[in-house]
Amino acid sequence: MSSNNHNKTDDQQGTGPRHVAIIMDGNGRWAKNQGKLRISGHKAGVKSVRRAVSFAVSNNLESLTLYAFSSENWSRPAQEVTALMELFVWALDSEVKSLHKHNVRLRIIGDISRFSARIQERIRRSESLTENNDGLTLNIAANYGGRWDIIEGVKSWLNRFRKGYCDLTK
């Protein structure tokens, strides 16, 4: 990864995308097809995340969003969900310092209230460490789904309306 600053003019940005989103899907199926445990596929996914972040940083993207754990994933076998949660904690602990070093701002989007207090604390700590970074914004969508997205969109619109930014007469 290389450090960058996104306070560039439009001419300096080029014509490439500013925000890329990736749905991280199929890691468990990949592992199963390889004769491995599903969790080994999820661990391999962490390596893919590193490559995606490195690519985004070196290509001056403003934002990278990774859809990592949808709200539907809670219905997976309990052992797999537990392993995914432990992998999430491990990834936060092992990667956040590198993200900070490379000027990446980490944001976890989605309803984190369903996560354990331990994970919520790791999320708060990680976001706090990187909150003033002005390079790439890395959004990790966790416990995220269509219903949550609609509710958050309506809340955002109502907030803007209350502040006078939306005019219903037009």
One Martini backbone bead per residue (centre of mass of N, CA, C, O) as a GRO file, in nm:
protein
  170
    1MET     BB    1   0.100   0.034   0.017
    2SER     BB    2   0.007   0.372  -0.035
    3SER     BB    3   0.009   0.686   0.035
    4ASN     BB    4  -0.261   0.936   0.042
    5ASN     BB    5  -0.441   1.221  -0.108
    6HIS     BB    6  -0.788   1.346  -0.159
    7ASN     BB    7  -0.707   1.667  -0.220
    8LYS     BB    8  -0.808   1.678  -0.524
    9THR     BB    9  -0.864   1.751  -0.823
   10ASP     BB   10  -1.042   1.643  -1.087
   11ASP     BB   11  -0.798   1.637  -1.284
   12GLN     BB   12  -0.627   1.443  -1.088
   13GLN     BB   13  -0.828   1.193  -1.073
   14GLY     BB   14  -0.969   1.134  -1.327
   15THR     BB   15  -1.191   0.871  -1.479
   16GLY     BB   16  -1.224   0.692  -1.260
   17PRO     BB   17  -1.326   0.549  -0.998
   18ARG     BB   18  -1.425   0.636  -0.654
   19HIS     BB   19  -1.621   0.378  -0.611
   20VAL     BB   20  -1.603   0.051  -0.467
   21ALA     BB   21  -1.789  -0.261  -0.474
   22ILE     BB   22  -1.787  -0.572  -0.276
   23ILE     BB   23  -1.905  -0.898  -0.289
   24MET     BB   24  -1.850  -1.139  -0.045
   25ASP     BB   25  -1.861  -1.444  -0.222
   26GLY     BB   26  -1.782  -1.801  -0.201
   27ASN     BB   27  -1.569  -1.904   0.009
   28GLY     BB   28  -1.701  -2.167   0.110
   29ARG     BB   29  -1.734  -2.304  -0.167
   30TRP     BB   30  -1.440  -2.301  -0.243
   31ALA     BB   31  -1.341  -2.479  -0.010
   32LYS     BB   32  -1.518  -2.724  -0.067
   33ASN     BB   33  -1.398  -2.770  -0.359
   34GLN     BB   34  -1.101  -2.812  -0.207
   35GLY     BB   35  -1.155  -2.987   0.065
   36LYS     BB   36  -1.237  -2.771   0.276
   37LEU     BB   37  -1.309  -2.569   0.508
   38ARG     BB   38  -1.502  -2.293   0.515
   39ILE     BB   39  -1.310  -2.112   0.691
   40SER     BB   40  -1.073  -2.116   0.488
   41GLY     BB   41  -1.220  -1.933   0.287
   42HIS     BB   42  -1.246  -1.687   0.474
   43LYS     BB   43  -0.942  -1.652   0.516
   44ALA     BB   44  -0.881  -1.603   0.215
   45GLY     BB   45  -1.052  -1.341   0.204
   46VAL     BB   46  -0.849  -1.162   0.356
   47LYS     BB   47  -0.643  -1.152   0.127
   48SER     BB   48  -0.835  -1.013  -0.073
   49VAL     BB   49  -0.869  -0.759   0.091
   50ARG     BB   50  -0.580  -0.663   0.083
   51ARG     BB   51  -0.569  -0.634  -0.226
   52ALA     BB   52  -0.803  -0.433  -0.256
   53VAL     BB   53  -0.685  -0.210  -0.078
   54SER     BB   54  -0.421  -0.172  -0.227
   55PHE     BB   55  -0.550  -0.095  -0.495
   56ALA     BB   56  -0.715   0.149  -0.394
   57VAL     BB   57  -0.477   0.314  -0.292
   58SER     BB   58  -0.294   0.309  -0.560
   59ASN     BB   59  -0.573   0.433  -0.722
   60ASN     BB   60  -0.725   0.664  -0.558
   61LEU     BB   61  -0.958   0.589  -0.401
   62GLU     BB   62  -1.208   0.691  -0.188
   63SER     BB   63  -1.383   0.411  -0.198
   64LEU     BB   64  -1.442   0.098  -0.014
   65THR     BB   65  -1.680  -0.167  -0.037
   66LEU     BB   66  -1.751  -0.441   0.191
   67TYR     BB   67  -1.947  -0.729   0.176
   68ALA     BB   68  -1.925  -0.949   0.459
   69PHE     BB   69  -2.212  -0.947   0.648
   70SER     BB   70  -2.511  -1.045   0.640
   71SER     BB   71  -2.812  -1.080   0.796
   72GLU     BB   72  -2.847  -1.376   0.674
   73ASN     BB   73  -2.587  -1.516   0.817
   74TRP     BB   74  -2.724  -1.600   1.094
   75SER     BB   75  -2.843  -1.881   0.960
   76ARG     BB   76  -2.607  -2.020   1.004
   77PRO     BB   77  -2.418  -2.213   1.151
   78ALA     BB   78  -2.300  -2.154   1.460
   79GLN     BB   79  -2.002  -2.232   1.409
   80GLU     BB   80  -1.963  -2.038   1.167
   81VAL     BB   81  -2.037  -1.774   1.305
   82THR     BB   82  -1.821  -1.788   1.521
   83ALA     BB   83  -1.581  -1.797   1.325
   84LEU     BB   84  -1.645  -1.525   1.188
   85MET     BB   85  -1.619  -1.351   1.443
   86GLU     BB   86  -1.322  -1.425   1.502
   87LEU     BB   87  -1.217  -1.320   1.231
   88PHE     BB   88  -1.304  -1.029   1.274
   89VAL     BB   89  -1.133  -0.975   1.521
   90TRP     BB   90  -0.863  -1.046   1.398
   91ALA     BB   91  -0.872  -0.838   1.166
   92LEU     BB   92  -0.891  -0.589   1.338
   93ASP     BB   93  -0.630  -0.636   1.508
   94SER     BB   94  -0.425  -0.686   1.251
   95GLU     BB   95  -0.514  -0.429   1.039
   96VAL     BB   96  -0.553  -0.134   1.158
   97LYS     BB   97  -0.258  -0.031   1.168
   98SER     BB   98  -0.213  -0.045   0.863
   99LEU     BB   99  -0.436   0.142   0.781
  100HIS     BB  100  -0.333   0.387   0.937
  101LYS     BB  101  -0.050   0.403   0.805
  102HIS     BB  102  -0.222   0.435   0.509
  103ASN     BB  103  -0.468   0.643   0.551
  104VAL     BB  104  -0.714   0.470   0.648
  105ARG     BB  105  -1.062   0.469   0.674
  106LEU     BB  106  -1.271   0.309   0.906
  107ARG     BB  107  -1.597   0.157   0.835
  108ILE     BB  108  -1.887   0.036   0.993
  109ILE     BB  109  -2.165  -0.095   0.830
  110GLY     BB  110  -2.452  -0.131   1.008
  111ASP     BB  111  -2.586  -0.351   1.252
  112ILE     BB  112  -2.396  -0.381   1.551
  113SER     BB  113  -2.591  -0.472   1.793
  114ARG     BB  114  -2.560  -0.796   1.746
  115PHE     BB  115  -2.298  -0.781   1.850
  116SER     BB  116  -2.074  -0.816   2.057
  117ALA     BB  117  -1.916  -0.626   2.283
  118ARG     BB  118  -1.632  -0.698   2.181
  119ILE     BB  119  -1.679  -0.614   1.886
  120GLN     BB  120  -1.782  -0.327   1.931
  121GLU     BB  121  -1.519  -0.228   2.061
  122ARG     BB  122  -1.334  -0.285   1.819
  123ILE     BB  123  -1.479  -0.099   1.628
  124ARG     BB  124  -1.448   0.166   1.782
  125ARG     BB  125  -1.139   0.160   1.796
  126SER     BB  126  -1.082   0.147   1.490
  127GLU     BB  127  -1.237   0.401   1.406
  128SER     BB  128  -1.088   0.599   1.593
  129LEU     BB  129  -0.798   0.564   1.483
  130THR     BB  130  -0.908   0.645   1.163
  131GLU     BB  131  -1.097   0.911   1.151
  132ASN     BB  132  -0.857   1.126   1.033
  133ASN     BB  133  -0.831   0.997   0.778
  134ASP     BB  134  -0.785   1.101   0.407
  135GLY     BB  135  -0.807   0.863   0.247
  136LEU     BB  136  -0.925   0.589   0.227
  137THR     BB  137  -1.251   0.449   0.246
  138LEU     BB  138  -1.339   0.173   0.453
  139ASN     BB  139  -1.619  -0.027   0.401
  140ILE     BB  140  -1.791  -0.242   0.628
  141ALA     BB  141  -2.041  -0.467   0.572
  142ALA     BB  142  -2.230  -0.542   0.871
  143ASN     BB  143  -2.522  -0.641   0.919
  144TYR     BB  144  -2.650  -0.629   0.618
  145GLY     BB  145  -2.945  -0.499   0.446
  146GLY     BB  146  -3.213  -0.391   0.275
  147ARG     BB  147  -3.384  -0.300   0.516
  148TRP     BB  148  -3.167  -0.130   0.653
  149ASP     BB  149  -3.117   0.062   0.414
  150ILE     BB  150  -3.399   0.186   0.404
  151ILE     BB  151  -3.410   0.295   0.693
  152GLU     BB  152  -3.156   0.475   0.671
  153GLY     BB  153  -3.260   0.649   0.436
  154VAL     BB  154  -3.504   0.766   0.584
  155LYS     BB  155  -3.352   0.890   0.821
  156SER     BB  156  -3.179   1.080   0.650
  157TRP     BB  157  -3.410   1.236   0.519
  158LEU     BB  158  -3.543   1.335   0.782
  159ASN     BB  159  -3.300   1.491   0.883
  160ARG     BB  160  -3.282   1.683   0.641
  161PHE     BB  161  -3.566   1.797   0.671
  162ARG     BB  162  -3.537   1.915   0.963
  163LYS     BB  163  -3.286   2.104   0.853
  164GLY     BB  164  -3.392   2.215   0.554
  165TYR     BB  165  -3.284   2.046   0.284
  166CYS     BB  166  -3.589   1.978   0.226
  167ASP     BB  167  -3.844   2.024  -0.032
  168LEU     BB  168  -4.188   1.942  -0.073
  169THR     BB  169  -4.279   2.162  -0.304
  170LYS     BB  170  -4.097   2.022  -0.554
   0.00000   0.00000   0.00000
